[in-house]
Amino acid sequence: MQRLQRLLPFVTLIALALALTIATPHFLTVVNLSSVARQTAVINIMALGMTLVIITGGIDLSVGSTLAISGLFGSMAIKAGQPVLFAVAIGIGIGILAGLLNGLMITQLRISPFIVTLGTLEAYRGLALVISKGLPVHEIPDSFSYLGDGNLLGIPFSLWVLALCALIMHFLLENTKLGRYSFAIGSNQNAAYYAGVPIKFHLTSVYAIAGGLAGLAGMVEASRLMTGQPTAGQGYELQAIAAVVIGGGSLQGGEGSVVGTLIGAFIIGLLGNGSDLLGINPYWQQVTIGVVIIAAVGFDEFRKRSLASA
């Protein structure tokens, strides 16, 4: 059963790609696939951070708002004449700060991650709107567009950024104490505590990393749009969570992988792209994603009950 759960997302991705290839001649083209890659890169980067959070048994509903405020500050820095790399660093730094605040409130105040990040979802978004006065940041130098729309060796540059983030996250999960402790905390937090795991420090670090990745995603999104939008990223948190769950992550914690999350995010990307190509009402995409999340969680619960009764 566990092996089937690991293979199911990959099989689903292949089947979906084959179905779209047959259904429309426009799917398997360089232009369309490049567009899918650029569009899903933002969700993928966010979902990598969400993977780490969900493995610990937590949740971060604020990543969409973190994306917006990070992209806004980064865009403002570029408009003010700062170098692109410095502005990207600012965006990532704002994201880390937002995630750090989430982590500190969760660990120091002992408030549920759901409640904390639900609150900061509104707070960070409101702060972005206050700072920008509800207006997007325009007049950004063309050189900034390379991050979201450029190509390196014929491959979208945002995919290279995603690949680097994925490799780092995979190494972190598989070869560091933070990764091992994250699985331990998500599997049984009390047992991890009595085993001597510094839970508060590692949980705070996890949310800071998730915030930093959301900040990077915000800069990629701003680069794609060539504008800093205070309203950017609305609903992205649900897509990031869906990518982790579809990829085999468990909302109860203790399970998740980088590869599974990447596959889950690309499944969501193909669903959206296929709907556009086939002329399906885009609102049905939300219905489909919701159904897929319920199905994935239901399958996970069924698997766990089967193992418990075996």
C-alpha positions, 0 to 999 in steps of 0.5 A, a space after each residue: 500500500 505504501 509503495 502504491 501511494 508513492 507511485 500514484 502521483 507519478 503515474 497520475 502525472 504521466 497519465 495526465 500528460 498523455 491525456 492532454 497530448 491526445 486531447 489537444 495538439 497545442 499541449 506538447 509544444 515548446 512554447 506551451 511546456 515552457 509556459 507551464 514550467 514558468 507558471 508552476 515554478 512559483 508554486 513549486 518553490 513555495 511548496 518546497 517550504 510547505 513540505 518541510 512545514 507539513 512534515 513537522 505536522 504544521 501548516 502555513 496559510 500565510 505563504 501567499 501573503 508572504 509572497 506578496 509582501 516580499 515581492 513588493 519590497 524587492 520590487 520597490 528596491 529595484 525601482 529605487 535603483 538597487 542591483 537585482 541580486 540585492 533586491 532579490 536578497 531583500 525579498 528573501 530576507 523579508 520572507 525569512 522574517 515573516 516566517 521567523 515571526 510565525 515560528 516564534 509565535 507558534 513556539 513561544 506563545 504555543 498557539 496552533 500553527 493554523 491560527 497563527 498563520 491564518 492571522 498572519 495571512 491577513 496581517 502580511 497582506 494588509 501590511 503590503 496594501 498599507 505600504 503600497 497604498 493598494 497600488 502596484 510597483 511599476 517602472 522596473 528595469 527590464 533586466 529584472 525580467 530574466 529571473 522569471 522569463 529568461 532562459 539559460 541553455 534553452 531552459 527557463 531560468 526559473 526552472 534552474 532556480 527551482 532545481 537548485 532549491 529542490 536539491 538543497 531541500 532534498 539534502 536538508 531533509 535527508 542529510 541534516 539534523 533539521 531534516 531528521 528532527 522534522 520527521 521526528 517532530 511530525 511523527 510524535 512530538 512528545 517522543 521527540 521532546 523526551 528524546 532530547 530534540 530541541 523542538 522550539 528551535 527546529 520548528 522556528 527554523 522550519 517556518 523561517 525556511 518556508 518564509 524564505 522560499 515564499 520570499 524567493 517565489 515572490 521575487 520570481 512572480 514579480 519578475 514574471 509580471 514585471 510589477 510588485 503586486 500587493 495582491 499577488 499570491 492570493 490562493 497560492 497557499 492552497 495550491 502549495 498545500 495541495 502539491 504536498 498532499 497530492 505528492 504523498 505528504 500527510 497533513 498529520 505530519 511525519 511524511 513528505 518528500 521533495 520529489 513527491 511535492 514537485 510531482 504534485 505541483 506539476 499535476 496542479 500546473 497541468 490541470 490548469 494548463 489543460 483546462 485553458 487549452 481545452 476551453 474549460 471554465 477556469 473556476 472548475 480548476 478550483 473544484 478539481 483541486 479541492 476534490 483531488 485534495 480530499 481524495 489524496 487525504 482520504 487515500 492516506 487515511 485509508 492506508 493508515 487504517 489498513 496498516 493499523 489493522 494489519 
